Amino acid sequence: MSKILIRGAKVLGGEPQDVLIDGQTIAEVGPGLSADGAGRAAGAQDVTVVEADGKVLLPGLVDLHTHLREPGREDSETVLTGTRAAASGGYTTVFAMANTFPVADTAGVVEQVWRLGKEHGYCDVQPIGAVTVGLDGRKLAELGAMHESAAGVTVFSDDGKCVHDAVIMRRALEYVKAFGGVIAQHAQEPRLTEGAQMNEGIVSAELGLGGWPAVAEESIIARDVLLADHVGSRVHICHLSTAGSVEIVRWAKSRGIAVTAEVTPHHLLLTDELVRTYNPVYKVNPPLRTERDVMALREALADGTIDIVATDHAPHPHEDKDCEWAAAAMGMVGLETALSVVQETMVDTGLLDWAGVADRMSFEPARIGQATSQGRPVSAGEPANLTLVDTAYRGLVEPAGFASRSRNTPYEGRELPGRVTHTWLRGKATLVDGKLT
């Protein structure tokens, strides 16, 4: 089998080293490795040399929150196009949310999504199972059957909707405790957000748009961390977006409650001031918040209160976004820009180093989702799931070149730093010199 020698890469942002990939595994990491010697040692006929020239080498990224839309909304995205977008963004694993048509609330549907990921091969696809049948919040879905299926589901979420009934949420936490699963909650109290169009605050008052109060998120998080503590189970907070939510999670962790939380790239960078444009590309759930919230989220990600970055990649066809604000769908694509936004907001500001990025975007999401072969150290004997990043690059975001089927990015025409040049999934190149294989 051919080998790959990555020469002169800054592993997790450290001093330049060489990394030798042999088949599906990292064979050796160290300075001055020889391509010729590597080939002779294994009797290989072909050694591909990648000159990293000081680019940063990270473990393959893991996204705990992706919408692939298949089955049912293939006009927005498919497993194929979504995983191609993931590979373009440096991801080797994505967790696919359950709000498909039909909903991923049975073993049959989650196995379908899992097998599509296997067939296409651009990254691993781990389905997330619905908590309730049809996402309607009234009856628990087949949690055990989905866990026992070939897909081996460990994360369950009604994302897009909140599990608003406290009794149902308690029962779900009790059920998944038996096999070490986790409930990922979309924290949105539905009565407090009826008719809401954007963050409740000064901008919503001036624009006359229905406000989405921070307390609608914070009240559900407070309830659920207490339920998780009572049951002794694990809860994960999806797309945390307010400074108050940060304080609740920080308090819960100080009490030893088994809670983890994620933040999206767009909530680390964008604010509700952008809604003044009435451009529906900025309409998202939860909504863009204030500058104060953005700064609190960055600090919380840096200090570990927020565990991970997750994209909430939410593709929509052109017609669902190119319309008046009130009628527009909520959501943004994010797989192909996530790492660049994190570099701008966290690395270039000095809040995280590249080892910290590897932790928040690979190690920790893999741990939370129990993707045991992903989020591994860049060292000998580990699976060769890797991404190479040109951190010196700066360029304009051009959605026409996206691998995703949808183009609803809030960054069109914006200059962002960093570019993924190579991605390897178990030693197989899925992206080479910025182009999908």
Kinemage of the C-alpha trace (Angstrom):
@kinemage 1
@onewidth
@group {chain A} dominant
@subgroup {mainchain}
@vectorlist {calphas} color= white
{ca met a 1} P 0.000 0.000 0.000
{ca ser a 2} L 1.228 3.500 -0.758
{ca lys a 3} L 2.504 5.734 1.992
{ca ile a 4} L 2.159 9.458 2.580
{ca leu a 5} L 4.880 11.608 4.096
{ca ile a 6} L 3.721 15.001 5.356
{ca arg a 7} L 6.877 17.023 5.671
{ca gly a 8} L 7.407 20.074 7.869
{ca ala a 9} L 3.953 20.332 9.466
{ca lys a 10} L 3.330 22.137 12.744
{ca val a 11} L 1.531 19.375 14.639
{ca leu a 12} L -1.135 21.125 16.744
{ca gly a 13} L 0.714 24.360 16.060
{ca gly a 14} L 4.030 23.194 17.548
{ca glu a 15} L 7.464 22.918 15.987
{ca pro a 16} L 7.588 21.544 12.420
{ca gln a 17} L 7.739 17.755 12.207
{ca asp a 18} L 7.246 15.056 9.628
{ca val a 19} L 4.336 12.631 9.764
{ca leu a 20} L 4.405 9.295 7.959
{ca ile a 21} L 1.098 7.628 7.115
{ca asp a 22} L 1.185 3.920 6.334
{ca gly a 23} L -2.149 2.651 5.091
{ca gln a 24} L -4.840 3.716 7.551
{ca thr a 25} L -2.455 4.489 10.391
{ca ile a 26} L 0.104 7.070 11.438
{ca ala a 27} L 3.381 5.123 11.366
{ca glu a 28} L 5.817 7.720 12.678
{ca val a 29} L 6.003 11.344 13.818
{ca gly a 30} L 9.300 13.186 14.139
{ca pro a 31} L 11.833 15.463 12.475
{ca gly a 32} L 13.787 14.498 9.376
{ca leu a 33} L 11.844 11.447 8.235
{ca ser a 34} L 12.993 10.135 4.865
{ca ala a 35} L 10.546 9.403 2.092
{ca asp a 36} L 13.008 6.980 0.498
{ca gly a 37} L 13.720 5.267 3.772
{ca ala a 38} L 10.046 4.977 4.553
{ca gly a 39} L 9.387 3.360 1.209
{ca arg a 40} L 12.240 0.850 1.490
{ca ala a 41} L 11.376 -0.068 5.077
{ca ala a 42} L 7.922 -1.235 4.107
{ca gly a 43} L 8.672 -2.397 0.617
{ca ala a 44} L 6.265 0.175 -0.766
{ca gln a 45} L 6.508 1.189 -4.385
{ca asp a 46} L 4.854 4.563 -3.936
{ca val a 47} L 5.446 7.287 -1.354
{ca thr a 48} L 3.483 10.498 -1.761
{ca val a 49} L 5.258 13.495 -0.250
{ca val a 50} L 3.193 16.473 0.901
{ca glu a 51} L 5.279 19.567 1.591
{ca ala a 52} L 3.486 21.222 4.480
{ca asp a 53} L 5.850 24.202 4.652
{ca gly a 54} L 4.853 25.103 8.196
{ca lys a 55} L 1.122 24.573 7.804
{ca val a 56} L -0.713 23.420 10.940
{ca leu a 57} L -1.624 19.730 11.162
{ca leu a 58} L -4.675 18.893 13.269
{ca pro a 59} L -6.571 15.692 13.984
{ca gly a 60} L -9.551 15.381 11.663
{ca leu a 61} L -12.309 17.686 12.852
{ca val a 62} L -15.494 16.265 14.367
{ca asp a 63} L -18.829 18.078 14.107
{ca leu a 64} L -21.407 17.058 16.685
{ca his a 65} L -24.175 19.048 14.982
{ca thr a 66} L -24.737 18.785 11.214
{ca his a 67} L -27.906 18.760 9.148
{ca leu a 68} L -27.495 16.547 6.083
{ca arg a 69} L -31.221 16.737 5.163
{ca glu a 70} L -31.321 13.254 3.622
{ca pro a 71} L -33.789 11.572 3.543
{ca gly a 72} L -36.504 13.978 2.452
{ca arg a 73} L -34.891 17.336 1.665
{ca glu a 74} L -32.320 16.424 -0.927
{ca asp a 75} L -32.963 19.789 -2.587
{ca ser a 76} L -31.087 21.331 0.362
{ca glu a 77} L -28.348 18.755 0.945
{ca thr a 78} L -27.581 15.067 0.638
{ca val a 79} L -25.280 12.812 2.586
{ca leu a 80} L -22.911 12.946 -0.388
{ca thr a 81} L -22.835 16.732 -0.797
{ca gly a 82} L -22.799 17.324 2.941
{ca thr a 83} L -19.870 15.008 3.535
{ca arg a 84} L -17.997 16.554 0.618
{ca ala a 85} L -18.527 19.918 2.301
{ca ala a 86} L -17.284 18.386 5.549
{ca ala a 87} L -14.094 17.107 3.920
{ca ser a 88} L -13.539 20.541 2.381
{ca gly a 89} L -13.735 22.040 5.848
{ca gly a 90} L -11.312 19.548 7.402
{ca tyr a 91} L -13.892 17.244 9.001
{ca thr a 92} L -13.534 13.480 9.155
{ca thr a 93} L -16.715 12.849 11.164
{ca val a 94} L -20.107 14.532 11.304
{ca phe a 95} L -23.069 13.730 13.521
{ca ala a 96} L -26.243 14.014 11.436
{ca met a 97} L -29.295 15.528 13.127
{ca ala a 98} L -32.600 13.692 13.147
{ca asn a 99} L -34.955 16.299 11.637
{ca thr a 100} L -35.210 14.589 8.263
{ca phe a 101} L -38.312 13.377 6.382
{ca pro a 102} L -39.044 10.791 7.634
{ca val a 103} L -37.626 11.715 11.028
{ca ala a 104} L -34.684 9.604 12.200
{ca asp a 105} L -36.696 8.114 15.068
{ca thr a 106} L -36.327 4.422 14.154
{ca ala a 107} L -33.485 1.983 13.662
{ca gly a 108} L -34.314 1.778 9.961
{ca val a 109} L -33.859 5.483 9.248
{ca val a 110} L -30.640 5.912 11.245
{ca glu a 111} L -29.169 2.848 9.538
{ca gln a 112} L -30.066 4.322 6.139
{ca val a 113} L -28.152 7.531 6.908
{ca trp a 114} L -25.220 5.598 8.380
{ca arg a 115} L -24.938 3.352 5.319
{ca leu a 116} L -25.077 6.322 2.942
{ca gly a 117} L -22.112 7.781 4.803
{ca lys a 118} L -20.220 4.504 4.448
{ca glu a 119} L -20.947 4.337 0.727
{ca his a 120} L -19.779 7.863 -0.082
{ca gly a 121} L -16.590 7.767 1.975
{ca tyr a 122} L -15.764 11.466 2.363
{ca cys a 123} L -16.159 11.342 6.139
{ca asp a 124} L -17.736 9.175 8.790
{ca val a 125} L -21.441 9.878 9.366
{ca gln a 126} L -22.841 9.127 12.785
{ca pro a 127} L -26.626 9.580 12.919
{ca ile a 128} L -28.255 11.314 15.870
{ca gly a 129} L -31.559 9.736 16.822
{ca ala a 130} L -34.707 11.678 17.646
{ca val a 131} L -35.720 11.844 21.297
{ca thr a 132} L -39.445 11.733 20.542
{ca val a 133} L -41.520 10.183 17.772
{ca gly a 134} L -41.781 12.618 14.878
{ca leu a 135} L -40.063 15.289 16.990
{ca asp a 136} L -43.501 16.084 18.401
{ca gly a 137} L -42.421 15.943 22.045
{ca arg a 138} L -45.129 13.544 23.214
{ca lys a 139} L -43.746 9.982 23.075
{ca leu a 140} L -40.206 8.656 23.366
{ca ala a 141} L -38.755 7.313 20.137
{ca glu a 142} L -37.051 3.912 19.812
{ca leu a 143} L -33.941 4.987 21.720
{ca gly a 144} L -32.795 1.486 22.600
{ca ala a 145} L -33.405 0.082 19.120
{ca met a 146} L -31.451 2.929 17.525
{ca his a 147} L -28.584 2.345 19.930
{ca glu a 148} L -28.570 -1.396 19.189
{ca ser a 149} L -28.778 -0.853 15.422
{ca ala a 150} L -25.817 -1.006 13.053
{ca ala a 151} L -25.566 2.784 13.409
{ca gly a 152} L -24.871 2.433 17.153
{ca val a 153} L -26.578 5.719 18.040
{ca thr a 154} L -25.347 7.306 21.283
{ca val a 155} L -26.603 10.900 20.875
{ca phe a 156} L -30.291 11.788 20.714
{ca ser a 157} L -31.851 15.148 19.933
{ca asp a 158} L -35.058 16.749 18.710
{ca asp a 159} L -32.936 19.645 17.416
{ca gly a 160} L -35.042 22.168 15.588
{ca lys a 161} L -37.504 21.665 18.401
{ca cys a 162} L -37.098 21.654 22.166
{ca val a 163} L -37.999 18.681 24.333
{ca his a 164} L -40.161 21.093 26.294
{ca asp a 165} L -42.063 18.602 28.461
{ca ala a 166} L -40.092 18.074 31.678
{ca val a 167} L -41.463 14.566 32.204
{ca ile a 168} L -40.491 13.453 28.690
{ca met a 169} L -37.040 14.979 29.161
{ca arg a 170} L -36.609 13.162 32.462
{ca arg a 171} L -37.669 9.841 30.936
{ca ala a 172} L -35.245 10.312 28.039
{ca leu a 173} L -32.360 11.028 30.400
{ca glu a 174} L -33.244 7.941 32.434
{ca tyr a 175} L -33.461 5.749 29.340
{ca val a 176} L -30.111 6.673 27.793
{ca lys a 177} L -28.340 6.384 31.139
{ca ala a 178} L -28.622 2.613 30.810
{ca phe a 179} L -26.215 2.553 27.842
{ca gly a 180} L -24.215 5.722 28.453
{ca gly a 181} L -26.011 7.853 25.881
{ca val a 182} L -26.532 11.602 25.903
{ca ile a 183} L -29.511 13.859 25.237
{ca ala a 184} L -28.603 16.926 23.170
{ca gln a 185} L -31.142 19.633 23.931
{ca his a 186} L -32.282 22.443 21.667
{ca ala a 187} L -32.953 24.912 24.478
{ca gln a 188} L -35.950 26.968 23.416
{ca glu a 189} L -39.018 27.396 25.586
{ca pro a 190} L -41.726 27.396 22.906
{ca arg a 191} L -44.262 29.665 24.595
{ca leu a 192} L -41.653 32.380 25.159
{ca thr a 193} L -40.648 32.377 21.492
{ca glu a 194} L -44.020 32.367 19.746
{ca gly a 195} L -43.739 34.683 16.747
{ca ala a 196} L -40.101 35.462 17.527
{ca gln a 197} L -37.976 36.617 14.591
{ca met a 198} L -34.701 37.755 16.176
{ca asn a 199} L -32.970 38.388 19.501
{ca glu a 200} L -35.110 40.383 21.917
{ca gly a 201} L -33.367 43.666 22.647
{ca ile a 202} L -32.719 47.167 21.391
{ca val a 203} L -32.454 46.157 17.735
{ca ser a 204} L -35.685 44.133 17.736
{ca ala a 205} L -37.516 47.031 19.378
{ca glu a 206} L -36.223 49.486 16.787
{ca leu a 207} L -37.041 47.193 13.856
{ca gly a 208} L -40.403 46.109 15.216
{ca leu a 209} L -39.584 42.413 14.881
{ca gly a 210} L -40.805 39.834 17.375
{ca gly a 211} L -38.202 39.339 20.077
{ca trp a 212} L -36.588 36.042 21.116
{ca pro a 213} L -35.646 36.519 24.768
{ca ala a 214} L -32.472 35.073 26.243
{ca val a 215} L -34.520 33.603 29.088
{ca ala a 216} L -36.255 31.255 26.626
{ca glu a 217} L -32.908 29.483 26.237
{ca glu a 218} L -31.653 29.920 29.788
{ca ser a 219} L -34.768 28.586 31.505
{ca ile a 220} L -34.603 25.284 29.601
{ca ile a 221} L -30.876 24.887 30.302
{ca ala a 222} L -31.450 25.527 34.024
{ca arg a 223} L -34.244 22.953 34.116
{ca asp a 224} L -32.297 20.328 32.194
{ca val a 225} L -29.059 20.513 34.174
{ca leu a 226} L -31.143 19.997 37.325
{ca leu a 227} L -32.917 17.042 35.709
{ca ala a 228} L -29.617 15.541 34.611
{ca asp a 229} L -28.297 15.919 38.152
{ca his a 230} L -31.420 14.321 39.602
{ca val a 231} L -31.287 11.370 37.213
{ca gly a 232} L -27.502 11.038 37.153
{ca ser a 233} L -27.429 11.182 33.365
{ca arg a 234} L -25.711 13.240 30.652
{ca val a 235} L -27.137 16.301 28.923
{ca his a 236} L -25.535 18.275 26.105
{ca ile a 237} L -26.629 21.823 25.283
{ca cys a 238} L -26.863 22.559 21.562
{ca his a 239} L -25.810 25.948 20.110
{ca leu a 240} L -25.583 27.855 23.413
{ca ser a 241} L -25.926 31.560 22.579
{ca thr a 242} L -26.270 33.854 25.610
{ca ala a 243} L -24.087 35.130 28.419
{ca gly a 244} L -26.712 33.938 30.907
{ca ser a 245} L -26.573 30.415 29.492
{ca val a 246} L -22.813 30.448 30.020
{ca glu a 247} L -23.278 31.262 33.702
{ca ile a 248} L -25.805 28.451 34.185
{ca val a 249} L -23.510 25.875 32.561
{ca arg a 250} L -20.549 27.186 34.563
{ca trp a 251} L -22.551 26.803 37.788
{ca ala a 252} L -23.700 23.290 36.816
{ca lys a 253} L -20.155 22.173 36.097
{ca ser a 254} L -18.989 23.568 39.440
{ca arg a 255} L -21.566 21.275 41.047
{ca gly a 256} L -20.261 18.235 39.157
{ca ile a 257} L -23.328 17.906 36.955
{ca ala a 258} L -22.696 15.945 33.739
{ca val a 259} L -23.387 18.753 31.270
{ca thr a 260} L -21.510 19.679 28.117
{ca ala a 261} L -22.202 22.547 25.727
{ca glu a 262} L -21.439 23.700 22.213
{ca val a 263} L -21.196 27.046 20.464
{ca thr a 264} L -21.490 27.682 16.739
{ca pro a 265} L -18.944 29.677 14.735
{ca his a 266} L -21.574 32.248 13.767
{ca his a 267} L -22.436 32.943 17.403
{ca leu a 268} L -18.727 33.587 18.029
{ca leu a 269} L -18.559 36.273 15.336
{ca leu a 270} L -21.894 37.783 14.275
{ca thr a 271} L -24.327 39.987 16.231
{ca asp a 272} L -27.969 41.025 15.958
{ca glu a 273} L -26.888 44.365 14.495
{ca leu a 274} L -26.679 42.550 11.135
{ca val a 275} L -30.443 42.022 11.180
{ca arg a 276} L -30.811 45.740 10.394
{ca thr a 277} L -30.064 44.742 6.785
{ca tyr a 278} L -33.180 42.545 6.744
{ca asn a 279} L -31.073 40.006 4.838
{ca pro a 280} L -32.559 36.585 5.673
{ca val a 281} L -29.102 35.002 5.502
{ca tyr a 282} L -28.729 36.262 9.091
{ca lys a 283} L -31.915 34.545 10.284
{ca val a 284} L -30.944 31.598 12.456
{ca asn a 285} L -32.114 29.571 15.450
{ca pro a 286} L -31.088 30.514 18.089
{ca pro a 287} L -30.858 34.074 16.804
{ca leu a 288} L -27.736 36.174 16.566
{ca arg a 289} L -27.271 37.852 19.930
{ca thr a 290} L -25.497 40.974 21.208
{ca glu a 291} L -21.817 41.886 21.280
{ca arg a 292} L -21.822 41.204 25.026
{ca asp a 293} L -23.086 37.682 24.399
{ca val a 294} L -20.470 37.096 21.684
{ca met a 295} L -17.638 38.107 24.013
{ca ala a 296} L -19.018 35.905 26.814
{ca leu a 297} L -19.188 32.929 24.440
{ca arg a 298} L -15.593 33.411 23.347
{ca glu a 299} L -14.357 33.580 26.925
{ca ala a 300} L -16.390 30.512 27.872
{ca leu a 301} L -14.994 28.510 24.965
{ca ala a 302} L -11.494 29.563 25.970
{ca asp a 303} L -11.884 28.595 29.635
{ca gly a 304} L -13.663 25.300 28.904
{ca thr a 305} L -17.116 26.200 30.184
{ca ile a 306} L -18.258 25.628 26.604
{ca asp a 307} L -16.725 22.324 25.571
{ca ile a 308} L -16.842 22.349 21.785
{ca val a 309} L -17.490 24.200 18.554
{ca ala a 310} L -20.271 22.668 16.449
{ca thr a 311} L -21.344 24.076 13.095
{ca asp a 312} L -25.138 23.595 13.140
{ca his a 313} L -24.643 23.378 9.364
{ca ala a 314} L -28.199 24.086 8.162
{ca pro a 315} L -28.461 24.139 4.356
{ca his a 316} L -31.514 25.609 2.620
{ca pro a 317} L -32.340 25.978 -1.078
{ca his a 318} L -32.208 29.448 -2.615
{ca glu a 319} L -35.960 30.008 -2.566
{ca asp a 320} L -36.185 29.395 1.191
{ca lys a 321} L -33.774 32.263 1.886
{ca asp a 322} L -34.338 34.642 -1.034
{ca cys a 323} L -37.595 36.021 0.331
{ca glu a 324} L -38.904 38.444 2.944
{ca trp a 325} L -37.474 38.078 6.440
{ca ala a 326} L -40.624 36.728 8.112
{ca ala a 327} L -41.051 33.944 5.540
{ca ala a 328} L -37.402 32.889 5.396
{ca ala a 329} L -36.123 29.617 6.826
{ca met a 330} L -33.753 29.724 9.787
{ca gly a 331} L -30.206 28.474 9.429
{ca met a 332} L -26.771 28.868 7.865
{ca val a 333} L -24.288 26.555 6.209
{ca gly a 334} L -21.069 26.262 8.166
{ca leu a 335} L -18.935 23.201 7.495
{ca glu a 336} L -16.654 24.887 4.962
{ca thr a 337} L -16.038 28.080 6.962
{ca ala a 338} L -16.045 26.889 10.590
{ca leu a 339} L -12.301 26.557 11.063
{ca ser a 340} L -11.636 29.964 9.508
{ca val a 341} L -14.143 31.647 11.828
{ca val a 342} L -12.598 29.926 14.837
{ca gln a 343} L -9.153 31.069 13.731
{ca glu a 344} L -10.365 34.676 13.453
{ca thr a 345} L -12.315 34.771 16.710
{ca met a 346} L -10.236 32.516 18.963
{ca val a 347} L -6.703 31.965 17.615
{ca asp a 348} L -5.908 35.339 16.078
{ca thr a 349} L -7.294 37.015 19.227
{ca gly a 350} L -5.023 34.941 21.471
{ca leu a 351} L -7.867 33.184 23.289
{ca leu a 352} L -6.912 29.698 22.051
{ca asp a 353} L -3.813 28.128 20.553
{ca trp a 354} L -4.022 25.427 17.905
{ca ala a 355} L -3.851 22.685 20.525
{ca gly a 356} L -6.941 24.282 22.054
{ca val a 357} L -8.652 24.265 18.671
{ca ala a 358} L -7.856 20.555 18.297
{ca asp a 359} L -9.428 19.982 21.698
{ca arg a 360} L -12.632 21.956 20.992
{ca met a 361} L -13.116 20.786 17.405
{ca ser a 362} L -11.836 17.201 17.467
{ca phe a 363} L -10.929 15.598 20.796
{ca glu a 364} L -13.920 16.768 22.841
{ca pro a 365} L -16.712 16.353 20.250
{ca ala a 366} L -15.424 12.829 19.561
{ca arg a 367} L -15.439 12.093 23.294
{ca ile a 368} L -18.959 13.456 23.827
{ca gly a 369} L -20.293 11.539 20.833
{ca gln a 370} L -18.256 8.404 21.634
{ca ala a 371} L -16.634 8.331 18.190
{ca thr a 372} L -13.763 6.253 19.517
{ca ser a 373} L -11.654 6.119 16.339
{ca gln a 374} L -11.872 9.885 15.816
{ca gly a 375} L -10.431 12.768 17.816
{ca arg a 376} L -7.219 10.824 18.422
{ca pro a 377} L -3.709 12.228 19.021
{ca val a 378} L -1.431 12.866 16.073
{ca ser a 379} L 1.029 10.150 17.049
{ca ala a 380} L 2.327 6.776 15.920
{ca gly a 381} L -0.198 3.967 15.965
{ca glu a 382} L -3.235 6.242 15.761
{ca pro a 383} L -5.752 6.318 12.888
{ca ala a 384} L -4.642 8.678 10.113
{ca asn a 385} L -7.576 11.088 10.357
{ca leu a 386} L -5.909 14.431 9.741
{ca thr a 387} L -6.389 17.918 8.352
{ca leu a 388} L -3.713 20.319 7.129
{ca val a 389} L -4.399 24.047 7.436
{ca asp a 390} L -2.701 26.987 5.748
{ca thr a 391} L -3.118 29.466 8.591
{ca ala a 392} L -1.343 32.295 6.726
{ca tyr a 393} L -3.944 32.340 3.971
{ca arg a 394} L -6.556 35.106 3.809
{ca gly a 395} L -9.290 35.178 1.214
{ca leu a 396} L -12.852 36.150 0.413
{ca val a 397} L -15.613 33.633 1.023
{ca glu a 398} L -17.106 32.616 -2.333
{ca pro a 399} L -20.123 30.335 -1.839
{ca ala a 400} L -20.253 29.534 -5.553
{ca gly a 401} L -17.286 27.282 -4.892
{ca phe a 402} L -18.854 25.430 -1.960
{ca ala a 403} L -19.189 21.661 -2.077
{ca ser a 404} L -22.466 21.962 -0.171
{ca arg a 405} L -25.614 21.930 -2.280
{ca ser a 406} L -26.770 25.136 -0.544
{ca arg a 407} L -25.235 28.619 -0.469
{ca asn a 408} L -26.863 30.270 2.563
{ca thr a 409} L -23.671 31.535 4.185
{ca pro a 410} L -23.525 34.797 6.154
{ca tyr a 411} L -19.882 35.269 5.129
{ca glu a 412} L -20.236 35.805 1.371
{ca gly a 413} L -17.663 38.382 0.279
{ca arg a 414} L -16.113 38.528 3.738
{ca glu a 415} L -12.380 38.000 4.184
{ca leu a 416} L -11.538 35.172 6.568
{ca pro a 417} L -8.200 33.657 7.554
{ca gly a 418} L -7.011 30.112 7.051
{ca arg a 419} L -7.722 27.459 4.439
{ca val a 420} L -7.866 23.687 4.702
{ca thr a 421} L -5.573 22.284 2.019
{ca his a 422} L -5.641 18.546 2.793
{ca thr a 423} L -7.914 16.132 4.639
{ca trp a 424} L -7.210 12.437 5.221
{ca leu a 425} L -9.755 9.883 6.395
{ca arg a 426} L -7.995 6.750 7.658
{ca gly a 427} L -5.061 7.543 5.397
{ca lys a 428} L -7.158 8.173 2.298
{ca ala a 429} L -6.937 11.710 0.936
{ca thr a 430} L -10.385 13.260 0.583
{ca leu a 431} L -9.041 16.772 -0.090
{ca val a 432} L -5.743 17.565 -1.838
{ca asp a 433} L -4.491 21.112 -2.418
{ca gly a 434} L -7.955 22.421 -1.620
{ca lys a 435} L -9.691 20.159 -4.139
{ca leu a 436} L -11.903 17.177 -3.353
{ca thr a 437} L -10.589 13.853 -4.604
